[in-house]
């Protein structure tokens, strides 16, 4: 159990970190102030501030986020007449503004009451001094507002906010998360192929008695090359095409010596999948991969599995696949534990598939996901002006609520699958 939990946290943590790293790096590249880089949700269990950004690890390891200035409304109400304490740089600009009386500071502070303040556009604060004079001071672009002894906020001038950037910069910042997961997927598949070899053929070694393969006349030594017109050269692709058949007859393209045969076979349902009752010679399925072949295999596996996932999402939307078939965190954790028990190589492959799932799922135009945010940015580019922030926030809020409901449903499905029947 402990190994399952640790494996799940490590794998999911890696995938989330890479995803959020994409958002983070492209936000910084666009000049956006990143307030927090978080792994997980809920209460903080680790936090450290470096430069402008707070890096945190939170209790629930089920996601993460990069909080960018201006992405959501930043509300800090400052009333006229509020007593504040301020420090200045050598150029006379205010770099720290305290909304309480700080104790034990080694810098000189001036005191005044706020008459007017603008920390987004004009960057100034007008203070009424003790002798009732109104004095205007410039705010430093990185000035810190100290709300109380535990909470502070760096100001975000308009040019450092998400909303000030071009549609292209915003789109790349959002798209970078799924993009980084796609890159990670390719790299993990490249690593897997370089360590295991390249799978390039499906030579039959044994035929199970009374199996569909035996009844169809498939023999040891045959090589399966296709299923119903689709080329297959890996065991995963064969399994997928058999699953797609739903138990209906398929035509196997079989090489026997110098002959190419079309052999009809009706797969047999076993558990959640379908088989034909043939086992394959592992030694003859694989050969050592060159660096170029490993790279090609990484891209090819990513493409093939992307097609599979998109087809799966399509069937879910059209009702061909029941929502009961979806797996959530519990099932992912269980499978991750089993894969970890099988060794590091199966875990690398499983991590690649999870990373691809995360990338593609996030690109779907579902409210609260990256795909939906890209749709809004696209509409902004077409209209020449952004959608109302309130309307967009409402769409994402409703979408997030629906996603949480979906998560509850699939988690319930997971638990019911684990319970004895």
C-alpha positions in Angstrom: 0.0 0.0 0.0 2.8 2.4 0.9 4.6 1.7 -2.3 1.4 2.4 -4.3 0.9 5.7 -2.6 4.5 6.8 -3.0 4.6 5.7 -6.6 1.4 7.6 -7.3 2.6 10.8 -5.7 6.0 10.7 -7.4 4.6 10.0 -10.9 1.7 12.4 -10.6 4.0 15.0 -9.0 6.4 14.8 -11.9 3.7 15.2 -14.5 2.1 18.2 -12.7 5.5 19.8 -12.2 6.4 19.6 -15.9 2.9 20.9 -16.8 3.1 23.9 -14.5 6.8 24.5 -15.5 5.6 25.1 -19.0 3.1 27.7 -17.9 5.7 29.3 -15.5 8.6 29.6 -18.1 6.4 31.1 -20.8 4.8 33.5 -18.3 8.2 34.7 -17.2 9.3 34.9 -20.9 6.3 37.2 -21.6 7.2 39.4 -18.6 4.2 38.3 -16.5 4.6 38.4 -12.7 4.2 34.9 -11.3 2.9 35.1 -7.8 3.0 31.4 -6.9 4.1 28.1 -8.4 2.2 25.4 -6.5 2.2 21.6 -6.7 -1.0 20.2 -5.2 -4.0 21.9 -3.6 -5.2 22.7 -0.1 -3.1 23.7 2.9 0.6 24.4 2.3 3.1 21.8 3.7 6.2 23.5 2.2 6.7 27.1 1.0 9.7 29.2 0.0 9.9 32.5 -1.7 12.6 33.1 -4.4 12.6 36.4 -6.1 9.1 37.4 -7.0 7.6 33.9 -6.8 6.4 31.8 -3.9 7.1 28.1 -4.5 4.8 25.7 -2.5 3.9 22.1 -2.1 0.3 21.6 -0.9 -1.4 18.7 0.9 -3.5 17.2 -1.9 -1.3 15.9 -4.7 -4.0 16.0 -7.4 -2.8 18.9 -9.5 -1.1 22.3 -9.3 -1.2 25.8 -10.6 0.8 28.8 -11.6 -0.9 32.0 -10.2 -0.2 34.9 -12.5 -0.8 38.5 -11.7 -4.0 39.8 -13.3 -5.2 36.3 -14.3 -7.9 36.6 -11.6 -9.1 39.8 -10.0 -6.7 41.0 -7.3 -8.8 42.8 -4.7 -7.1 44.7 -1.9 -9.4 47.5 -0.7 -7.5 50.6 0.5 -9.7 53.2 2.1 -8.9 56.9 2.0 -7.4 58.0 5.3 -5.8 54.6 6.0 -2.7 55.1 8.2 0.4 53.6 6.5 4.2 53.4 7.1 6.5 53.5 4.1 10.2 53.1 3.2 11.9 54.6 0.2 14.7 53.6 -2.2 17.7 55.8 -2.7 15.9 57.3 -5.7 13.0 58.3 -3.4 10.5 55.7 -4.7 8.4 53.8 -2.1 9.4 50.2 -2.1 7.5 49.0 1.0 4.1 50.1 2.2 2.9 48.8 5.6 -0.8 48.9 6.5 0.2 48.2 10.2 2.9 49.5 12.4 6.0 47.3 11.9 8.3 46.7 14.8 12.0 46.3 14.8 12.8 47.3 11.2 16.3 48.6 10.4 15.1 51.1 7.8 13.7 54.6 8.3 10.0 54.8 7.8 7.7 57.8 7.0 4.1 57.9 8.2 1.1 59.2 6.5 -2.6 58.7 5.6 -3.6 57.6 2.1 -5.2 60.2 0.0 -4.9 58.4 -3.3 -3.1 55.3 -4.6 -2.6 53.6 -8.0 -0.3 50.6 -8.2 -1.3 49.4 -11.6 -1.2 52.3 -14.2 0.5 55.4 -12.8 2.3 53.8 -9.9 2.0 56.5 -7.2 0.7 57.1 -3.7 -0.4 60.4 -2.3 0.0 60.7 1.4 -1.2 63.2 3.9 1.8 63.8 6.3 1.6 64.6 10.0 1.8 68.3 9.2 -1.3 67.9 7.0 0.6 68.3 3.7 -0.3 66.1 0.7 2.8 64.7 -0.9 2.8 62.4 -4.0 5.4 59.7 -4.1 6.3 57.3 -7.0 5.9 53.6 -6.3 8.7 51.3 -7.2 7.5 48.7 -9.9 8.3 45.9 -7.5 7.0 47.6 -4.3 5.6 45.3 -1.6 2.3 46.0 0.1 2.4 44.6 3.7 -1.3 43.9 4.6 -0.3 42.6 8.1 2.6 40.9 9.7 1.9 37.6 7.8 0.5 38.7 4.5 2.1 40.7 1.8 1.7 41.3 -1.9 4.0 42.6 -4.6 2.3 45.2 -6.8 1.8 44.2 -10.4 2.0 47.1 -12.8 -0.3 46.7 -15.8 2.6 45.7 -18.1 3.4 42.8 -15.7 -0.2 41.4 -15.7 -1.6 38.6 -17.8 -4.3 40.7 -19.4 -1.8 43.2 -20.8 -0.1 40.7 -23.0 -0.8 40.1 -26.7 -3.2 37.2 -27.6 -0.1 35.3 -28.9 1.8 35.6 -25.6 -1.3 34.6 -23.6 -2.0 31.7 -25.8 1.6 30.4 -25.6 1.6 30.8 -21.8 -1.5 28.6 -21.6 -0.6 26.1 -24.3 2.9 25.6 -22.8 1.5 23.4 -20.0 0.1 20.7 -22.3 3.0 21.2 -24.7 5.5 20.4 -21.9 3.5 17.2 -21.1 3.7 16.2 -24.8 7.4 16.8 -24.8 7.8 14.7 -21.6 5.7 11.9 -23.2 8.0 11.8 -26.3 11.1 11.8 -24.0 9.8 9.0 -21.8 8.9 6.9 -24.9 12.4 7.5 -26.3 13.9 6.4 -23.0 11.7 3.3 -22.9 12.6 2.3 -26.4 16.3 2.9 -25.9 16.3 0.6 -22.8 14.0 -2.1 -24.1 14.6 -2.1 -27.9 12.3 -1.3 -30.7 9.2 -3.5 -31.2 8.8 -4.0 -34.9 7.0 -7.3 -35.6 4.5 -9.7 -34.1 5.8 -13.3 -34.6 3.4 -16.0 -33.2 5.1 -18.4 -30.8 2.2 -20.4 -29.3 -1.5 -20.9 -30.0 -3.8 -21.8 -27.1 -6.0 -24.8 -27.6 -9.6 -24.1 -28.6 -8.8 -20.4 -29.0 -10.1 -18.1 -31.8 -6.6 -18.2 -33.3 -6.5 -22.0 -33.4 -10.1 -22.1 -34.9 -9.1 -19.6 -37.5 -6.0 -21.6 -38.6 -3.2 -19.3 -37.3 0.0 -21.3 -36.8 3.2 -20.8 -34.7 5.7 -19.0 -36.9 3.1 -16.8 -38.5 3.6 -13.0 -38.3 0.6 -10.7 -37.7 1.0 -7.5 -39.7 -2.5 -5.9 -39.7 -6.1 -6.0 -38.3 -9.0 -5.1 -40.7 -6.9 -3.0 -43.0 -4.9 -1.2 -40.2 -1.2 -1.9 -39.9 -0.1 -3.2 -36.5 3.5 -4.0 -35.5 3.3 -3.7 -31.7 1.4 -5.8 -29.2 -0.3 -2.7 -27.8 -1.7 -1.7 -31.2 -2.9 -5.3 -31.7 -4.7 -5.3 -28.3 -6.3 -1.9 -29.1 -7.6 -3.0 -32.4 -9.0 -6.2 -30.9 -10.7 -4.0 -28.2 -12.1 -1.8 -30.9 -13.7 -4.8 -32.6 -16.0 -5.2 -29.6 -15.9 -9.0 -30.2 -16.9 -8.8 -33.9 -15.0 -10.6 -36.6 -11.8 -9.0 -37.8 -9.5 -9.8 -40.7 -5.9 -10.5 -39.7 -3.2 -9.8 -42.2 -0.8 -12.7 -41.6 2.6 -13.4 -43.2 3.3 -17.1 -43.5 6.6 -17.7 -45.2 6.5 -15.9 -48.5 2.6 -15.7 -48.4 0.4 -12.9 -47.2 -2.9 -14.2 -45.9 -6.2 -12.6 -44.8 -7.6 -14.7 -42.0 -11.0 -13.9 -40.4 -10.9 -14.3 -36.6 -13.6 -13.5 -34.0 -11.9 -12.3 -30.8 -12.9 -13.7 -27.4 -13.8 -11.4 -24.5 -11.7 -11.8 -21.4 -12.3 -9.3 -18.6 -12.3 -5.8 -20.1 -10.5 -6.8 -23.3 -10.5 -9.2 -26.2 -8.0 -11.8 -27.2 -7.3 -14.3 -30.0 -5.4 -16.8 -27.9 -1.9 -16.3 -29.4 1.3 -15.6 -27.6 4.3 -13.9 -29.2 8.0 -14.5 -29.2 9.4 -11.7 -27.1 13.0 -12.2 -28.3 11.9 -11.9 -31.9 9.5 -9.0 -31.4 12.3 -6.6 -30.2 15.7 -5.6 -31.4 18.2 -3.1 -30.2 17.3 0.4 -31.2 19.6 3.0 -32.6 19.4 6.6 -31.3 17.5 7.6 -34.4 15.1 4.7 -34.0 14.5 5.5 -30.3 13.7 9.1 -31.3 11.4 7.9 -34.1 9.7 5.4 -31.8 9.1 8.1 -29.2 7.3 10.3 -31.7 5.5 7.4 -33.3 4.2 6.0 -29.9 3.1 9.5 -28.9 1.1 9.9 -32.2 -0.4 6.4 -32.0 -1.6 6.8 -28.4 -2.9 10.3 -29.2 -5.1 8.8 -31.9 -6.3 6.2 -29.4 -7.1 8.8 -26.7 -8.9 11.1 -29.1 -11.0 8.2 -30.3 -11.8 7.3 -26.7 -12.9 10.9 -25.9 -15.0 10.9 -29.0 -16.8 7.7 -28.0 -17.4 9.1 -24.5 -19.0 12.2 -26.0 -21.2 10.2 -28.4 -22.2 7.7 -25.7 -20.4 4.7 -27.2 -18.5 4.4 -24.0 -20.1 4.6 -20.6 -18.9 7.1 -18.0 -18.7 4.0 -15.7 -15.6 2.9 -17.7 -13.7 6.1 -16.6 -11.0 5.7 -14.1 -10.1 8.4 -11.5 -7.4 9.0 -8.9 -8.1 5.8 -7.0 -7.8 3.6 -10.1 -4.8 5.5 -11.4 -3.1 5.1 -8.1 -3.9 1.4 -8.0 -2.5 0.8 -11.5 0.5 2.9 -10.8 1.3 0.7 -7.8 0.9 -2.5 -9.8 3.1 -1.0 -12.6 5.8 0.0 -10.1 5.8 -3.6 -8.7 6.6 -4.7 -12.3 9.7 -2.6 -12.5 11.1 0.7 -13.5 10.6 0.2 -17.3 6.9 -0.4 -17.1 6.6 2.6 -14.8 8.4 4.8 -17.3 6.0 3.7 -20.0 3.0 4.2 -17.7 4.2 7.7 -16.8 4.5 8.5 -20.6 0.8 7.5 -21.1 -0.4 9.5 -18.1 1.6 12.5 -19.3 -0.1 12.2 -22.7 -3.5 11.8 -21.1 -2.9 15.0 -19.0 -1.8 16.9 -22.1 -4.7 15.9 -24.3 -7.4 16.2 -21.6 -6.2 19.7 -20.8 -6.5 20.7 -24.4 -10.1 19.8 -24.6 -12.4 22.9 -24.8 -13.9 22.2 -21.4 -14.5 25.2 -19.1 -11.7 25.5 -16.4 -9.2 23.6 -18.5 -6.4 25.1 -20.7 -8.4 24.3 -23.8 -11.3 26.4 -22.8 -8.9 29.3 -21.9 -7.4 29.0 -25.3 -10.9 29.3 -26.9 -11.4 32.6 -25.0 -8.1 33.9 -26.1 -8.9 32.9 -29.7 -12.3 34.8 -29.4 -10.3 37.8 -28.1 -8.0 37.7 -31.1 -11.0 37.5 -33.5 -13.0 40.2 -31.7 -10.1 42.5 -31.1 -11.0 42.8 -27.5 -11.2 40.4 -24.5 -14.4 38.7 -23.3 -15.8 40.3 -20.1 -13.6 38.9 -17.3 -16.8 38.4 -15.2 -18.4 36.3 -17.9 -15.2 34.2 -18.5 -14.8 33.7 -14.7 -18.4 32.5 -14.5 -17.9 30.0 -17.3 -14.7 28.6 -15.7 -16.4 28.5 -12.3 -19.3 26.5 -13.6 -16.9 24.3 -15.6 -14.8 23.7 -12.5 -17.9 22.7 -10.5 -18.9 20.2 -13.2 -15.4 18.8 -13.3 -15.5 18.3 -9.5 -18.8 16.4 -9.9 -17.3 14.3 -12.6 -14.3 13.6 -10.4 -16.7 12.5 -7.6 -18.5 10.1 -10.0 -15.3 8.5 -11.4 -13.9 8.2 -7.8 -17.1 6.5 -6.8 -16.7 4.1 -9.8 -13.2 3.4 -8.7 -14.2 2.5 -5.2 -17.1 0.3 -6.3 -14.6 -1.6 -8.6 -12.4 -2.3 -5.6 -15.2 -3.6 -3.4 -15.9 -7.3 -3.4 -19.0 -8.2 -5.5 
